Amino acid sequence: MVSKALQTINAVLKYKDIATLYAGGGIDELMGEYGNIWESIKSYHTRYHAIPDIDVIKERHPDLEAVDVTADTQYYLDGLREEFVTSRITNIMVNADSAQREGHSAQAVLAKLQESLAKLNRFSGTASDTNIMDFEDAERHYEEVRERSLALGGVPGISTGISFIDSAYQSGFAPGDLIVVLGWTGRAKSITTTLFACNAHDCGFKPMIVSLEMSAAKVRDRIYTIKGSGLFSNSALGLGDIATDNFREFKKKQDGKPEFIVVTNEGSQELTPNVVEAKIDQHHPKLVILDYAQLASDNANSENMTQRMMNMSKEYKRLAVKKQVAIILISSATAESATSSNEPPTINQVAWSRQLAYDADLAFAIHKLDDSDLIMIVCRKNRNGPLFAGMLDWDIDNGIVKEVFD
C-alpha cells in the first residue's frame, strides 16, 4: 500500500499548492519518515518562492518515489491525518491497557489518557476561509442574528440584567464570546458572575457553573439567595434553616424555567477544557462560567503555570466558538504592590499570563469595597463597544441587589 505521506508529497509537487499543507496544522509531525523531504520542499519554497518539480527534489533525495496522484492535495492530506490519528489512538489505548495491567491507578491512567488524547486535538481541524463578498451567505447570517435578537428580546446574546453593562455590551453574552472576569481574592468576583447566571436563567437560558472553589451545595445556596431576592438568607441556608412557605413560593416562581447545572470535580480529576466540553455536550448550556482559571488545567496538564494559562485561554476561546456558547472565565490577579489590591485590577494584572486578556471579547474587573456592601465593576476591554464602569449596592446575605446611580 502506498504511504499516505508519500501521496501527499507527490500531490504538493504536482499541483504546487503548499498552502494546503500549511493550513492543515501539525504537518511537520504528520510527515513522519518523509519529514526530511518535506523540509527540503519548504526550504526551496522559502528561498525561491516556488514549488519545485519532483525531479529537483529527487536530486537531493534519490529514494523519493514518484506515485500517481489524481485527487486534490487536500484529499491526500485528509487521508494522512486520519491515518496518523488512528495510529496514535491505537498506541495510546495500548499504553493505557499496559499501565492498568502494571497496577497503575485508574485515576493516573485516565489522566495520562486525557493528556495524550488532548495532544491530538490540533490534527482534528483546519483553518476556515470565508469569502466575505458572498452576499447571499452574509444575508443568511444577518437574518439568523436578527431572528435570534427578536427571540431574545432585542439582543442576540444574554443580558446581564445590569444596565451599565448591557448598554455598553449591546450584543449581550453571545455564542462564541469569551468573557474574562478579574478580581482579587475575596472581592466578590465569583458571586457576581453567579448573579449573571441567575439573570440568564430567569430569562430562559440554561446556565452551567463549573466550580473548583466551592461545593455544589454552597453554590446552590448562593443561587437560591440571589434568585430569592430577600426570601432566603444565605447564612441560614447554610444551616438548613428555611421557611417552608418561602421555599414553596420560590419553587413556584421557577416553574417552566430550564435546568441550572453546577459542575464540581470534588478533587477526582484535573478539570480541563476537554472535560468542560463533555459537560457542554451533555447539558447543552447557553452560558458557561468557570470558577476559576488558576485552579483548572489545560488539556495537556502543563506543569508550568504560565504555559498552562496561555493554553487554557486559547482552548476556552476555541471551545466557545466551536460549541457556540458564551464562556465566562474567572481569573485571579497579581498585585504589583501591597496597596494596589485596594483598587480594581487592571488587565495587565491577570495572574500568570496576559493571553487571557488578548483572547477575551470582554474583560472587566470586579471589586468589593472594604467594610461595605458596594461592589465596583470596571470594564478593561470591550471589543464590541465602549468601556464602562458602575457600582452595585448588594446585601449579599439576603440576595438584594440594586444599581447605584449618581
BARO-408918 format. One line per 5 residues: number of its first residue (from 1); for each residue x, y, z of C-alpha. Coordinates in pm, 1 decimal. Each point is the difference from the previous one (the first is absolute). Layout:
BEGIN
NUM = X Y Z ~ ...
end
This chain:
BEGIN
1 = 0.0 0.0 0.0 ~ 131.3 344.0 -94.2 ~ 81.8 220.2 298.8 ~ -244.1 284.9 60.6 ~ 295.7 230.2 70.4
6 = 159.5 -94.4 -332.9 ~ -325.3 69.8 -183.3 ~ -26.3 339.1 170.6 ~ 358.9 89.4 -94.1 ~ -64.9 -93.5 -362.5
11 = -325.3 196.7 -8.3 ~ 169.9 316.6 128.6 ~ 279.3 -31.0 -256.5 ~ -251.6 -65.1 -279.3 ~ -261.5 265.5 81.6
16 = 234.6 260.2 155.8 ~ -243.3 72.0 286.7 ~ 219.4 2.4 309.3 ~ -248.6 234.1 171.9 ~ -233.6 -296.2 46.0
21 = 254.4 -166.1 228.8 ~ 82.3 316.7 189.8 ~ -371.6 52.8 70.8 ~ -43.2 -353.8 129.4 ~ 195.1 36.7 324.2
26 = 255.6 -245.1 143.5 ~ 128.0 -96.2 -343.8 ~ 363.0 -39.8 113.2 ~ -97.9 -279.2 236.9 ~ -237.6 -160.8 -247.9
31 = 275.6 -50.8 -257.0 ~ 186.2 -248.7 219.1 ~ 272.9 -180.7 -197.4 ~ -49.1 245.7 -288.2 ~ 76.9 294.9 225.6
36 = 340.2 66.5 -157.0 ~ -154.2 16.1 -347.6 ~ -267.5 236.9 126.2 ~ 270.9 218.9 152.9 ~ 173.8 18.6 -338.0
41 = -323.3 108.8 -168.2 ~ -54.7 268.7 263.2 ~ 358.7 124.8 -29.3 ~ -28.9 23.9 -377.6 ~ -328.9 185.4 28.0
46 = 140.0 242.2 259.3 ~ 306.8 80.2 -210.4 ~ -146.4 5.9 -352.0 ~ -370.7 71.8 68.2 ~ -98.9 -293.3 -218.1
51 = -77.6 -371.4 27.9 ~ 260.3 -221.1 -168.0 ~ -70.6 -282.6 -242.1 ~ 46.8 -349.1 137.9 ~ 322.4 -46.8 -200.2
56 = 160.0 290.3 188.7 ~ -79.5 -156.5 336.1 ~ 118.1 -342.1 -122.3 ~ 344.5 149.4 -57.7 ~ 33.0 38.1 377.7
61 = -219.3 -297.8 90.6 ~ 53.0 -266.0 -269.4 ~ -211.2 -253.9 190.9 ~ -312.5 216.7 -40.7 ~ -250.5 -199.7 -197.8
66 = -226.8 162.8 -257.4 ~ -354.4 -130.9 40.9 ~ -312.9 74.7 -197.8 ~ -226.9 255.2 172.9 ~ -326.0 107.7 -160.2
71 = -195.9 161.7 285.0 ~ 51.5 338.6 166.9 ~ 280.3 38.8 253.3 ~ -261.2 53.6 272.5 ~ -133.2 -350.5 -67.2
76 = 336.4 -160.1 69.2 ~ 61.2 225.0 298.7 ~ -332.0 -105.0 153.3 ~ 98.9 -365.3 -47.9 ~ 340.6 63.0 156.9
81 = -155.8 171.2 300.6 ~ -255.1 -280.5 44.8 ~ 274.7 -263.1 -19.2 ~ 218.4 186.3 247.6 ~ -275.6 61.1 257.0
86 = -127.6 -359.0 -25.3 ~ 352.0 -132.9 57.9 ~ 59.0 228.6 295.8 ~ -333.5 -87.1 160.8 ~ 84.6 -369.0 -31.4
91 = 338.2 57.5 166.0 ~ -159.2 208.3 277.2 ~ -254.9 -270.5 76.8 ~ 268.3 -272.3 -0.4 ~ 211.7 204.6 241.7
96 = -302.9 62.1 224.5 ~ -76.0 -372.7 6.2 ~ 362.4 -78.5 85.9 ~ 0.9 256.1 280.4 ~ -313.7 -154.6 150.5
101 = 152.8 -348.3 -18.9 ~ 309.6 133.0 175.6 ~ -215.7 112.7 290.2 ~ -16.2 376.3 -56.4 ~ -307.4 163.0 155.2
106 = -304.6 69.2 -214.2 ~ 32.9 372.0 76.1 ~ 360.4 8.0 -123.2 ~ -82.7 -198.1 -313.9 ~ -296.0 226.4 -75.9
111 = 207.2 316.8 50.8 ~ 271.0 -126.0 -235.5 ~ -261.4 -112.0 -250.8 ~ -163.9 344.4 -2.8 ~ 337.5 172.1 -32.7
116 = 102.0 -215.5 -296.5 ~ -332.5 35.4 -179.4 ~ 4.7 377.8 55.1 ~ 321.8 23.5 -198.2 ~ -182.9 -143.5 -302.6
121 = -254.1 285.0 -5.0 ~ 214.8 213.4 -227.0 ~ -42.9 -262.3 -275.1 ~ -380.5 4.9 20.1 ~ -66.3 310.2 -212.4
126 = 138.3 264.8 -230.0 ~ -21.2 373.0 -41.4 ~ -331.0 123.5 -137.0 ~ -24.3 232.1 -300.2 ~ -299.4 226.1 -57.5
131 = -63.1 211.0 -309.9 ~ -151.4 311.1 154.6 ~ -112.1 114.6 -345.8 ~ -246.0 -292.0 -10.6 ~ -301.0 222.0 62.5
136 = -252.0 -284.2 2.9 ~ 191.5 -158.9 286.7 ~ 18.9 338.9 172.4 ~ -375.4 50.8 -31.8 ~ -63.3 -343.4 152.3
141 = 230.3 85.0 289.5 ~ -165.0 335.2 70.2 ~ -344.4 -156.1 -19.1 ~ 102.0 -261.1 256.8 ~ 137.4 270.3 231.0
146 = -316.5 207.8 -43.7 ~ -227.1 -295.8 75.6 ~ 207.2 -89.1 306.4 ~ -14.3 358.2 120.0 ~ -377.0 14.9 -38.2
151 = -37.3 -327.6 188.1 ~ 219.5 125.6 283.7 ~ -168.2 333.5 49.9 ~ 218.2 216.8 -223.1 ~ 354.7 -135.6 46.7
156 = 164.2 -305.0 -162.4 ~ 164.8 -103.9 327.0 ~ -69.6 -18.4 373.1 ~ -47.2 321.2 195.2 ~ 152.2 35.4 345.2
161 = -295.9 190.6 145.2 ~ 235.0 282.5 100.9 ~ -76.5 309.0 -206.4 ~ 346.7 155.6 -15.6 ~ 144.7 -326.4 -135.3
166 = -282.3 -78.8 -242.2 ~ -3.2 352.1 -145.8 ~ 371.3 -29.0 -85.7 ~ 1.0 -366.4 -108.8 ~ -317.8 10.8 -204.0
171 = 42.1 -339.8 -165.8 ~ -25.0 -165.7 340.6 ~ 213.4 -303.0 82.6 ~ -28.7 -152.1 -344.3 ~ 86.5 -348.0 -131.9
176 = 376.1 -21.7 -47.4 ~ 83.1 277.0 249.7 ~ 278.4 -42.6 255.1 ~ -53.6 232.2 296.6 ~ 282.7 36.8 251.3
181 = -80.9 119.0 352.0 ~ 288.4 124.6 216.3 ~ 10.2 48.0 373.0 ~ 206.5 -24.5 314.8 ~ -68.8 -287.7 237.3
186 = -321.7 42.5 197.5 ~ -122.9 305.9 -191.5 ~ -329.3 -146.8 -131.0 ~ 99.7 -103.7 -352.1 ~ -153.7 -348.7 37.3
191 = -330.4 112.1 145.4 ~ -36.5 278.4 -258.4 ~ 38.3 -243.8 -287.5 ~ -256.0 -218.1 178.1 ~ -233.0 301.7 -15.4
196 = 47.5 3.1 -379.4 ~ -84.8 -370.8 -12.7 ~ -314.3 55.8 208.3 ~ -116.8 275.7 -234.1 ~ 63.6 -226.2 -299.7
201 = -206.6 -272.4 164.0 ~ -283.6 242.3 77.5 ~ 0.7 95.3 -370.9 ~ -38.6 -363.0 -105.0 ~ 362.2 -99.3 -70.2
206 = 168.1 -305.4 147.4 ~ 317.7 99.3 187.7 ~ 278.9 -227.0 117.1 ~ 241.1 95.3 278.6 ~ 319.9 -204.5 21.7
211 = 118.1 55.5 355.7 ~ 345.0 -101.7 116.4 ~ -18.5 217.5 308.7 ~ -330.2 -95.1 164.6 ~ -218.9 -306.4 40.4
216 = -320.2 -31.7 -200.5 ~ -202.1 46.4 319.7 ~ 163.0 334.5 76.8 ~ -42.2 120.0 -358.1 ~ -367.4 -98.1 21.7
221 = -36.7 204.5 321.2 ~ 134.8 305.0 -183.1 ~ -226.2 -54.3 -299.4 ~ -313.1 -43.4 213.1 ~ 92.5 311.6 199.7
226 = 49.9 212.5 -313.0 ~ -308.2 -129.5 -179.5 ~ -207.9 26.7 316.6 ~ 95.2 369.0 39.7 ~ -90.4 22.0 367.4
231 = -185.8 -329.3 42.1 ~ 304.5 -173.6 146.2 ~ 309.4 79.0 198.6 ~ 313.8 -162.1 -141.4 ~ 133.0 -58.1 351.0
236 = -328.0 -162.9 104.1 ~ -0.7 -225.1 -307.2 ~ 346.7 -116.5 98.8 ~ -153.4 -122.4 327.4 ~ -298.0 -160.9 -173.7
241 = -228.9 262.3 152.4 ~ -270.7 83.7 -254.7 ~ -357.0 119.6 37.3 ~ -233.0 -253.1 -163.5 ~ -235.3 262.3 -141.7
246 = 287.8 196.1 -153.5 ~ 143.3 -313.4 -154.9 ~ -337.6 -89.1 -154.5 ~ -31.6 352.2 -139.0 ~ 349.2 -24.0 -142.1
251 = -65.1 -337.3 -166.2 ~ -317.1 134.1 -159.0 ~ 193.7 288.4 -156.6 ~ 237.1 -249.1 -163.9 ~ -277.2 -184.7 -184.6
256 = 78.1 -22.7 -369.8 ~ 361.4 107.6 45.0 ~ 284.0 -207.2 -150.7 ~ 251.1 -205.0 195.4 ~ 279.2 178.2 186.4
261 = 312.1 -219.9 0.8 ~ 283.6 14.4 253.5 ~ 308.4 -210.8 -75.5 ~ 261.0 -81.2 265.1 ~ 290.2 -239.7 -31.4
266 = 16.1 -81.8 371.4 ~ 376.1 -45.1 -38.5 ~ -36.7 -312.1 -215.6 ~ 178.8 121.9 -313.3 ~ 153.7 300.3 -167.0
271 = -270.4 218.1 -147.8 ~ 105.6 76.7 -357.0 ~ -174.6 161.0 -298.6 ~ -54.6 -352.5 -134.4 ~ -193.1 -91.5 315.9
276 = -202.0 323.1 -23.8 ~ -73.5 -73.4 -365.4 ~ -139.0 -340.2 97.7 ~ -227.2 170.2 255.8 ~ -114.1 249.2 -264.3
281 = -86.8 -290.6 -230.7 ~ -189.7 -163.9 285.7 ~ -200.3 299.8 123.7 ~ -6.0 245.5 -295.2 ~ 25.7 322.2 204.1
286 = -4.4 345.7 -158.6 ~ 227.8 159.2 260.4 ~ 298.1 -169.5 165.5 ~ 190.5 145.7 296.6 ~ 336.4 -144.1 106.9
291 = 86.8 87.5 360.7 ~ 289.2 42.6 -18.3 ~ 279.2 -26.9 -256.9 ~ 300.0 -38.5 231.5 ~ -154.0 -310.3 162.9
296 = -65.8 -169.5 -335.0 ~ 236.3 -153.0 -253.5 ~ 59.8 7.9 -372.4 ~ -58.0 -306.9 -216.5 ~ 366.7 -96.7 16.3
301 = 12.5 29.5 381.6 ~ 299.4 232.2 -28.3 ~ 207.7 33.8 315.8 ~ 120.0 351.8 -80.6 ~ -274.1 242.3 109.2
306 = 75.3 260.5 -264.6 ~ -19.5 -260.0 -276.9 ~ -311.1 -148.3 159.6 ~ -180.9 333.9 3.4 ~ 103.3 83.1 -356.6
311 = -130.3 -334.7 -122.8 ~ -322.0 21.3 199.8 ~ -78.8 344.7 -134.5 ~ 27.4 -117.8 -360.0 ~ -180.2 -326.7 70.5
316 = -299.3 167.6 166.5 ~ -27.7 259.4 -275.8 ~ -1.5 -278.8 -260.0 ~ -251.4 -193.8 208.6 ~ -234.9 300.4 19.4
321 = 9.8 34.9 -379.0 ~ -20.3 -373.0 -68.0 ~ -298.2 -59.9 227.7 ~ -157.7 342.0 -57.9 ~ -36.9 78.1 368.4
326 = 106.6 302.5 203.0 ~ 277.1 -87.5 245.7 ~ 91.9 209.6 304.0 ~ 348.0 -73.4 130.4 ~ 69.9 131.1 349.2
331 = 363.0 87.1 66.9 ~ 190.8 112.7 304.1 ~ 232.8 297.7 -26.0 ~ 358.1 67.1 105.0 ~ 59.8 311.7 207.1
336 = 290.9 222.7 -102.0 ~ 33.5 141.3 351.7 ~ -144.2 -37.8 347.3 ~ -248.9 281.4 -61.1 ~ -103.6 -73.2 -359.9
341 = -255.5 -260.1 109.9 ~ -207.0 279.1 155.3 ~ -117.4 91.1 -350.5 ~ -157.5 -212.9 -277.3 ~ 275.7 -184.1 -190.7
346 = 104.7 111.2 -346.4 ~ 12.1 -232.5 -298.5 ~ 378.6 -19.3 33.0 ~ -37.6 -158.0 343.5 ~ -151.0 -327.1 -120.5
351 = 174.5 -272.9 196.5 ~ 269.1 -200.2 -182.7 ~ -81.1 86.3 -361.1 ~ -136.4 295.1 -195.0 ~ -125.0 -238.0 -268.6
356 = -339.2 11.4 172.5 ~ -15.8 372.1 -66.3 ~ 94.1 -48.3 -365.1 ~ -261.3 -270.0 -66.3 ~ -287.4 163.6 188.6
361 = -285.2 170.2 -184.3 ~ -90.0 174.6 324.8 ~ 206.9 39.3 316.7 ~ -96.8 179.0 318.7 ~ 111.3 22.6 361.5
366 = -224.2 -62.2 300.0 ~ 94.5 156.0 333.2 ~ -192.6 2.6 328.9 ~ 87.2 298.1 215.3 ~ 123.5 -61.8 353.8
371 = -262.5 4.2 276.8 ~ -273.2 80.8 -248.5 ~ -280.6 -150.7 -207.5 ~ 131.3 182.7 -307.9 ~ 144.8 -196.3 -292.7
376 = 180.0 175.5 -286.0 ~ -4.3 -140.1 -355.8 ~ 256.3 162.0 -231.3 ~ 39.4 -97.0 -365.6 ~ 358.6 -51.7 -116.0
381 = -64.8 -118.3 -357.7 ~ -304.5 3.3 -226.8 ~ 26.7 -112.8 -360.0 ~ -363.9 82.2 -66.3 ~ -47.9 341.3 157.7
386 = 129.0 261.8 242.7 ~ 158.6 -57.5 338.9 ~ -235.5 27.9 297.2 ~ 2.1 25.9 376.8 ~ -266.4 -14.3 266.1
391 = -84.0 -112.5 348.3 ~ -241.3 -237.8 170.4 ~ -140.2 33.8 351.3 ~ -35.0 -364.4 100.6 ~ -127.3 -156.6 318.9
396 = 172.1 -327.6 -81.5 ~ -136.6 -201.4 290.5 ~ -360.0 81.0 -97.3 ~ 51.1 11.6 -377.8 ~ -132.5 354.7 -48.2
401 = 185.9 184.1 -278.3 ~ -44.1 359.0 -113.6 ~ 192.9 208.7 -250.1 ~ 153.2 319.4 135.0 ~ -94.1 301.5 -210.8
406 = 178.4 332.1 46.4
end
